[in-house]
């Protein structure tokens, strides 16, 4: 789903489908097979962070606030959050920092990011306070 417009219903549908896929992948054999029906949501979120738009942070915020538990927030942080920061962190550091300061779920997901060794120092420095492994990256 390209996030080129502010369509709350489409974002909500994507968020619900993403977490449905996540939940089913941890289930029994039949549930894991059923997860394939929802894999499109994982792909859409992956595309949203690889080819971000101004609405990408709104999507990540919605995903964080709809996460079913702390394990899901860790998954979100180590996946889409990490990818956005490692590939496009310099473009989004202001927004990421603002979201982390005001939203506990977003902050918890962000805490699970592992920064790549080639992340710009400005991004590392500004987000280090929120990211558990920031001091370990590049070692």
Secondary structure, 3 states (H helix, E strand, C coil): CCCCCCCHHHHHHHHHHHHHHHHHHCCCHHHHHHHHHHHHHHHHHHHHHHCCCCCHHHHHHHHHHHCCCHHHHHHHHHHHHHHHHHHHHHHHHHHHHHHHHHCHHHHHHHCCCCCCCCCCHHHHHHHCCCCCCCCCCCC
